[in-house]
């Protein structure tokens, strides 16, 4: 892992604040308060990774976007097709991990995204697969945009063998 210099750390902290503020605003607008703490937990964890450990493989753009979208799809599917919330929430994380591994986009906060789709409440459930776009994809794009603007990412082939 590469350490950050003071200038990079300062820009990363500012980027994390601004991007999380904007993502939180849009999540609050979409979800109205129910389910909001859980989606913000996922976004906050992603911000910690991409701004705090920008050179780690789990922090790269494909991992961020792919990891969240795959996890959200798995979580929504578990909620829709498994009648037991206990079983659905228990399967969401390992299945998300499996699919992220297959697609080479491991992003640990995706686990929170997957479980949020299952236990996030009526507002999250009402979104169905729309949860992938609003708020998951939108939040990921907001974080990614700010991270790219401050130049925290290194060039990486998302399909390279790790």
PyMOL commands that set and color helices and strands:
alter all, ss='L'
color gray80, all
select helices_A, chain A and resi 6-31+36-52+57-59+61-81+85-102+110-119+122-149
alter helices_A, ss='H'
color red, helices_A
deselect
rebuild
show_as cartoon
